[in-house]
Each structure stands twice: as structure tokens, then as C-alpha cells.
Amino acid sequence: MTARRVSPNLLLNQAVARRQAQGESLVHLGFGEARLPVFAPLAARLAAGSAHNAYGPVDGGSEVREAVAGYFTRRRLPTTSDQVVVAPGSKPLLMAVQLVVPGDVMIPRPAWNTYAPQAALAGKRAFGVPIPDDCGGVPDPARLRQEIRAARVLGHDPRILVLTLPDNPTGTLAGPERIRELCAIAEEEDLLIVSDEIYRDIVHDPATPFLSPAEVAPHRTVVSTGLSKTLALGGWRIGAMRFPEGDRGRQIHDGVVSAASEVWSTLAAPMQEVAAYVYNEPPEITARLAASARLHGAVARRVHGIMTGVGAECRPPTGAFYVYPDFEPLRGTLARKGITDSLSLFEHLFDEYGIVVLAGHQLGDDERALRFKAATSLLYGATRAEQQAALDAADPVRLPHISAVLTRIEESFVKLTS
Ligand SMILES: Cc1ncc(COP(=O)(O)O)c(C=O)c1O
């Protein structure tokens, strides 16, 4: 059996926890988790759901699937409950799609660090296509055409296009024009689109238009979602997927349900209770999502300001909770400190300043580039009280516990670049 590596972000998170337990003061920006407390009504639902101890249907009970169908329908994606499967996280659903749908995979470069390893587990090749200058989560359309042709010439068979809307790692959202362009390519090249919309409800400005490829290319788009990010419930493992109508969609749906039946059986019944409540979107959930998105936006913008303030290039964050700066303009200055690539930049930040980021090459980016991902959602405080204060604040970056860390980050980057 081949030895497989553990996901680099999970490894890094464990290493940071160990060093923090030994008393080291670190600023951890290397893990894509929203450090926010559990919203109280969710805990109440979970407790109520604990009485449900039967396995239940593989795709999820009808109540939760109806609720998820309603969630998509309210987002201009008319959906019936038999198009929905819920699961312990969106990760296993994304993996199941890769197992069920033949052919190789086109992913943006950089991208969330799980798509390529999942493709490898499914015996596929993943081809990273550079993202455009203005946003991540999507390949540059012209480059995508070239890379598909190049892959075919080499005997590969690209059949799946993965998009992340909004994006991890760049914290940006591709606009409607880009989505239309990519859907046209998917039609021409007969690609299935997998639209990972786990950050969909974290768009910083509610006026920003969101176009799902499932609106443009409904018969060839699978959409994944979940509660790990929007409601900071990563450890509860709640994910869902919407399959297209029609024969092709049904085939993929059935394949995913078959994989689910042999691997995870179903989403834990108490979690289905939580998911049904959330996806019905009562007003308190809508308010909580809005407050979270506001907080994520405020802190990401401030960190973006720090990065551009010292001379890095960085796409302005518009969604999710990340920034992805590029220190190429400062290459000369950094080279004098021995920083010449993604790994040495990561190490220098860790060793000199105790700042932990996820190096760009871990996300498929060029090893020689001076880029990294910073998850700004880890800056809301160490205690539940601090995190709640961050959610409640009109101007969270001015809270003493947040502004102190931001100052440390700013001072570190000023030193790094001078
Ligand atoms: C883009 C993206 N998709 C999916 C996931 C996984 O989410 P889940 O907790 O639903 O498995 C993550 C988590 O980091 C993510 O960033």
C-alpha cells in the first residue's frame, strides 16, 4: 500500500496547537476555520435531535432534504428534495463525485488543498490552471481552453471542472461574466462543473451579485454546500449537495448515494435535525449569517490593508475569510533575508515572527512564488466571550483583543519588508 500524506492544513493546525500548548505565542492564520462560538439555538436543536438514534435513509431524511431544496430554490436554483443528498461534511460528497464521474479534473491554481489529493485518490489527474488577475476560485478562461487541449494531446481526459465560489484561498468571488464564460467552455468541452459554494453565504457586501454556474448550465452543474464555514460548525460535519435534474444528474446522484451507503451510511441523525433547522432559514439564522459575513469582511479588509500597505499585491477580499498576498514586488528586499520562495517565506514568518500561514505551494501554486494564504477568521479572539464581542461589534477591528493582534501582524510585516 502506498503511504499517503495527511492534508497539510490539518498537519499545520496540529503542530500549532502543540507549540501553543508549550506556551509559544503564535498568530495562527494557517487554518480555514471561523473561530466563532456555536450559535445557542443550534445547540438546542442538537440536544433535541439526540433522541434520534436510527440510521435513517442514506441520502438523508425527507425533512432535511426538503429544507436544503428550499435553501437552493430561494437562491434562484429551483430544487426538489430528491436532488439533494446530505452527508457528514461536503468533503466526502466532493470525493464521491470524483469516484463516480469518470475523467480527469481541471482545478484553479491556487485552490483549496483537497481537490487535487481527492482526484489522486480517485485515480485521476488534477490539472491546475492559473486564476485570473481579478479573482480566484476559477481558472482563467483562455488558459483553461489551452490546458484542456494540452491535457488531451498528452492522452488525458479532462471531464470535470471545479470552481470555488467564493474562493478559498483568495477570499474573492468570480463575477457573473466569468461564470458565463466558463459555463460556455464547459458546454463546448463537455465538462461537468462542480461548484463548491460552501462560502456562498459569506459575501461581505450583500449587494455583490452571485451567479451560480447551476443557473447558467443547470444540467451539468453539481453544487456543494455545508455549515462548516457559514455557521462555524466544522466539527459538526454537516454538508449537502445538489444534483442536476435529468438523466445525467440522476446517474451521478445514484452513484454518490451508492458510495455513501458503503462509506458513511448517512449524516448523523441529530445533525440532520440541526441542518433542517438552519436550511429553513428562520430570521435568527439569517441575522447570524449577516453578522458573521460583516465580521469576516471587516477583518479580512484590515489584513488586506496591512499587506498592500507594506507593498504586497493582493486581490481585495469580497467573500469567505482569507487573503492571498503576493510579495513579488518585494522580492529583492526579501532575498536579502534569504527568502526566495514560498517555503522560505512561510518558514521566516513562523520562525521570526510566530506568524503561521499556509504557503502557496501547498495550494498548488508555483513554489518559486512569494505567496501564501492567511485565514483572517482565526483573529476573533481566544475565548467565546471575545469571539461573541467580535460578532456584536460595529467596528470589530477596534476591539482591543483584535487590534492588538493586528498591530503585531502589521509590525511584523513592516519589519519583514524593510
Ligand atoms: C473550499 C472548501 N470546500 C470544502 C471544504 C470542506 O468543508 P466540509 O467541512 O463541509 O467538509 C472547505 C474547508 O476547508 C473548503 O475551504
The ligand as an SDF file (V2000), in Angstrom:
LIG
                    3D

 16 16  0  0  0  0  0  0  0  0999 V2000
  -13.4920   25.3850   -0.4510 C   0  0  0  0  0  0  0  0  0  0  0  0
  -13.8320   24.3840    0.6010 C   0  0  0  0  0  0  0  0  0  0  0  0
  -14.6660   23.3860    0.3010 N   0  0  0  0  0  0  0  0  0  0  0  0
  -14.9950   22.4430    1.2030 C   0  0  0  0  0  0  0  0  0  0  0  0
  -14.4620   22.4830    2.4850 C   0  0  0  0  0  0  0  0  0  0  0  0
  -14.7860   21.3530    3.4280 C   0  0  0  0  0  0  0  0  0  0  0  0
  -15.8650   21.5320    4.1090 O   0  0  0  0  0  0  0  0  0  0  0  0
  -16.6320   20.4410    4.9810 P   0  0  0  0  0  0  0  0  0  0  0  0
  -16.3360   20.7880    6.3760 O   0  0  0  0  0  0  0  0  0  0  0  0
  -18.0690   20.6460    4.5560 O   0  0  0  0  0  0  0  0  0  0  0  0
  -16.1590   19.0640    4.6110 O   0  0  0  0  0  0  0  0  0  0  0  0
  -13.5940   23.5070    2.8400 C   0  0  0  0  0  0  0  0  0  0  0  0
  -12.9700   23.5380    4.1840 C   0  0  0  0  0  0  0  0  0  0  0  0
  -11.8840   23.9870    4.3920 O   0  0  0  0  0  0  0  0  0  0  0  0
  -13.2860   24.4870    1.8820 C   0  0  0  0  0  0  0  0  0  0  0  0
  -12.4650   25.5140    2.1770 O   0  0  0  0  0  0  0  0  0  0  0  0
  1  2  1  0
  2  3  1  0
  2 15  2  0
  3  4  2  0
  4  5  1  0
  5  6  1  0
  5 12  2  0
  6  7  1  0
  7  8  1  0
  8  9  2  0
  8 10  1  0
  8 11  1  0
 12 13  1  0
 12 15  1  0
 13 14  2  0
 15 16  1  0
M  END
$$$$
